[in-house]
Amino acid sequence: MFRLITLCCALWFVGVAHAQGYIGRMLNHPVPGGIAVVELGQGQAPGVTYEKRSVMVVRDTNQQWVAVVGLGLKTPTGEQSLEVSDGKTRRRVPFQVGTKHYKEQHITLKNKKQVNPDPAQLVRFEREYAAQIRAYEQFRPVTPSNVLLDRPVSGGRLSSPFGLRRFFNGEERNPHSGLDFAVQAGTQVKAPADGVVTIVDDYFFNGKTVFIDHGQGLVTMYCHLSAFDVVVGQTVKRGQVIARVGSTGRATGPHLHWNVSLNGQRVDPAIFIGAFQP
């Protein structure tokens, strides 16, 4: 009987040791536009890359190091793999990417130039787009204060979800790369985690825009704002007011468009606030 009890206890402890951690349970939705949380073992924190880009590595509640990997909307389904290095050896760690269907959205805009910009506006857009891509691709070796994020605005329903195939005046454009919150103009926008402000600007499509770099490739963007409460280079704390909601840029009414990027890939912000819909 004693041996049986000992064996059961041993098996229980093994099960606990291999139980998925809190970050894995909350964030692991490995689909195109989602996140893969891949366990890497214990010991020292390894370095990880996916498609030659550095990937966030944090310790989960089960004491396992995990890679938190952003999967763009164009990520192929099936087996993908990470390159993991401990400084001496390199290994390949595979993971699976499933499927997800995204709906369509049809929008009518009175300003036709926001559907088909003229040549000068296209030059402006390309310049602004390049600045945004540079901000998204930054990888500061700082662990984020929290990877489960706060909602950037209080109240309001979630309107246009991430991944929508968007049609403006009947013409298909890029899928919706963020999550929209239907809230009143002037609503305070707050930082969902500590970070450094990298962009404060007024863009052709996005309107008044703020970017925050939270560390290890986690970057958030806030669009269609009416006013700014921060400047480039400013350090912000979780919960700090950074801007006010508006309807600037390509917007049909007041709302907040919120983007989240990991390792240079736009992913579904709903995952970070516990609102993901499979």
C-alpha positions in Angstrom: 0.0 0.0 0.0 2.8 2.4 0.9 4.5 1.8 -2.5 1.2 2.4 -4.3 0.7 5.7 -2.4 4.3 6.7 -3.2 3.8 5.9 -6.9 0.6 7.9 -7.1 2.2 10.9 -5.4 5.1 10.7 -7.8 2.8 10.6 -10.8 0.8 13.5 -9.4 4.0 15.6 -9.1 5.1 14.7 -12.6 1.6 15.8 -13.9 1.9 19.1 -12.0 5.4 19.7 -13.4 4.2 19.2 -17.0 0.9 21.1 -16.6 0.5 24.0 -19.0 1.2 27.4 -17.4 -1.1 30.4 -17.2 0.4 32.2 -20.2 0.0 29.0 -22.3 -3.6 28.5 -21.2 -4.5 32.1 -21.9 -2.6 33.0 -25.0 -2.0 29.8 -27.0 -4.2 30.0 -30.1 -1.9 28.8 -32.9 -3.9 29.8 -36.0 -3.1 32.4 -38.7 -3.4 35.7 -37.0 -3.0 34.1 -33.6 -0.3 33.2 -31.1 1.7 30.0 -30.5 3.0 29.5 -26.9 5.7 26.8 -27.2 7.3 25.3 -24.1 11.1 25.3 -24.1 12.1 23.6 -20.8 13.7 25.0 -17.7 17.2 26.2 -16.9 18.5 29.4 -18.5 16.4 31.4 -20.9 17.2 30.3 -24.5 17.3 32.5 -27.5 14.5 31.9 -30.1 13.9 32.9 -33.6 11.0 32.2 -36.0 11.4 32.9 -39.7 14.7 34.6 -38.8 13.0 37.1 -36.4 13.7 37.2 -32.6 10.8 35.9 -30.5 9.6 36.8 -27.0 10.7 34.3 -24.3 9.3 34.5 -20.8 8.9 32.1 -17.8 5.4 30.7 -17.4 3.8 29.9 -14.0 4.8 26.2 -14.4 8.5 27.4 -14.4 8.9 26.5 -18.0 10.4 29.0 -20.4 8.0 29.6 -23.3 8.2 31.3 -26.6 5.3 33.6 -27.3 5.2 33.6 -31.1 3.1 35.9 -33.3 1.6 34.2 -36.4 0.6 36.6 -39.3 -2.6 36.1 -41.2 -0.5 34.5 -44.1 1.1 31.9 -41.9 0.7 28.4 -43.5 -1.3 25.8 -41.6 0.5 22.6 -40.5 3.9 22.2 -38.9 6.0 25.2 -38.2 9.2 25.3 -36.2 11.4 27.5 -34.0 15.1 27.8 -33.9 16.2 27.6 -30.3 19.7 28.2 -29.0 21.2 28.0 -25.5 24.5 29.6 -26.6 26.2 26.3 -27.3 23.8 24.2 -29.3 20.9 24.9 -31.6 17.7 22.8 -31.9 14.5 22.9 -33.9 11.3 22.9 -31.9 8.2 22.1 -34.0 4.6 23.3 -33.3 1.3 23.0 -35.2 -0.7 25.8 -36.8 -4.5 25.2 -37.2 -7.1 26.9 -39.3 -9.4 29.8 -38.7 -12.1 31.4 -40.9 -12.4 35.2 -41.0 -15.6 37.1 -42.0 -16.1 39.9 -44.5 -16.9 43.6 -43.9 -18.3 46.1 -46.5 -17.8 49.8 -45.8 -18.9 52.8 -47.8 -16.7 55.9 -47.7 -17.8 59.3 -49.0 -14.2 60.4 -49.4 -13.2 58.4 -52.5 -9.5 59.3 -52.1 -9.5 57.2 -48.9 -10.3 54.2 -51.2 -8.0 55.2 -54.2 -5.5 57.8 -53.1 -4.0 60.1 -55.6 -0.2 59.8 -56.4 0.8 62.4 -53.8 -1.2 60.7 -51.2 0.2 57.3 -52.1 3.7 58.7 -51.6 2.7 60.0 -48.2 1.1 56.6 -47.3 4.2 54.7 -48.4 6.4 56.9 -46.2 4.1 56.5 -43.2 3.8 52.8 -43.7 7.6 52.4 -43.8 7.8 54.2 -40.4 5.2 51.9 -38.9 7.0 48.8 -40.1 10.3 50.0 -38.6 8.5 50.5 -35.3 6.8 47.1 -35.4 10.2 45.3 -36.1 12.0 46.7 -33.1 13.1 44.1 -30.5 14.1 45.7 -27.2 15.6 43.0 -24.9 13.3 44.0 -22.1 10.7 41.7 -20.6 7.2 43.2 -20.8 5.6 44.2 -17.5 2.6 41.9 -18.4 1.8 39.9 -21.5 -1.9 39.5 -20.7 -2.9 43.1 -21.5 -5.5 45.5 -20.1 -8.2 46.8 -22.4 -7.0 50.2 -23.7 -10.5 51.8 -23.2 -13.1 51.3 -20.5 -16.6 50.1 -21.6 -17.8 50.0 -25.2 -18.5 47.0 -27.4 -16.0 45.3 -29.6 -17.1 46.2 -33.1 -15.0 45.2 -36.2 -12.9 42.2 -35.1 -9.4 41.3 -36.2 -8.9 39.6 -39.6 -12.0 40.8 -41.4 -11.7 40.8 -45.2 -12.5 44.4 -45.8 -14.2 45.9 -48.9 -14.3 49.7 -49.3 -16.9 50.9 -51.7 -16.9 47.4 -53.2 -13.1 47.1 -53.6 -11.2 44.6 -51.5 -8.3 45.9 -49.4 -6.0 44.5 -46.7 -7.7 42.5 -43.9 -8.5 44.3 -40.7 -5.3 44.2 -38.7 -6.6 45.2 -35.4 -9.6 45.3 -33.0 -12.1 48.1 -32.9 -13.8 49.5 -29.7 -17.0 51.4 -30.3 -16.7 54.2 -27.7 -17.4 57.9 -27.6 -15.1 60.6 -28.9 -12.9 61.9 -26.1 -12.8 58.6 -24.2 -9.4 58.1 -22.5 -7.0 55.6 -24.1 -4.7 53.9 -21.5 -1.5 51.9 -21.9 -2.2 48.2 -21.4 1.3 47.6 -20.2 4.5 49.5 -19.4 6.4 50.7 -22.4 8.1 53.4 -24.4 6.3 55.6 -26.9 7.9 55.2 -30.4 5.4 57.0 -32.7 3.1 60.0 -32.2 1.9 61.2 -35.6 -1.1 62.0 -37.9 -1.3 59.5 -40.7 -3.4 59.5 -43.9 -5.3 56.3 -43.2 -4.8 55.8 -39.5 -5.4 59.4 -38.5 -3.8 60.5 -35.2 -1.7 57.5 -34.1 0.4 56.3 -31.1 2.8 53.3 -30.9 4.1 51.8 -27.7 7.0 49.4 -27.5 6.5 47.0 -24.5 9.7 45.0 -25.0 10.7 41.7 -26.7 8.8 42.5 -29.9 5.5 43.3 -28.3 4.3 46.5 -29.9 0.8 48.1 -29.7 -0.8 50.8 -32.0 -3.7 53.1 -31.3 -5.5 54.8 -34.3 -8.2 57.4 -35.2 -7.4 59.4 -32.1 -8.6 63.0 -31.4 -5.7 64.1 -29.1 -2.4 62.9 -27.7 -1.3 62.8 -24.1 2.3 61.5 -24.7 5.4 62.3 -26.8 7.9 60.2 -28.6 10.5 58.7 -26.3 8.3 59.0 -23.2 8.2 56.0 -20.8 4.6 55.1 -19.9 3.2 52.9 -17.1 0.4 50.4 -17.3 -2.9 52.3 -17.0 -1.5 55.7 -17.9 -3.6 57.9 -20.2 -1.9 58.1 -23.6 -4.5 59.7 -25.9 -8.2 60.3 -26.5 -10.6 58.5 -28.9 -11.6 60.2 -32.1 -12.5 59.6 -35.8 -9.5 61.0 -37.6 -8.2 59.3 -40.8 -10.2 56.6 -42.6 -13.0 56.3 -40.1 -16.8 56.4 -40.4 -17.3 57.5 -36.7 -15.6 57.7 -33.3 -13.8 54.5 -32.3 -10.5 53.1 -31.2 -8.6 50.9 -33.6 -6.1 48.8 -31.6 -3.3 46.8 -33.1 -1.0 44.3 -31.4 2.2 43.0 -33.0 4.6 40.2 -32.0 7.9 39.5 -33.7 6.8 41.9 -36.5 3.4 40.1 -37.1 0.0 41.6 -36.5 -2.0 39.3 -34.3 -5.5 39.3 -32.9 -5.7 41.7 -29.9 -8.7 39.8 -28.5 -6.3 37.0 -27.4 -4.6 39.4 -25.0 -7.8 40.5 -23.2 -9.5 37.0 -23.0 -12.0 37.8 -25.8 -10.7 35.5 -28.6 -13.3 33.8 -30.8 -12.1 30.5 -32.4 
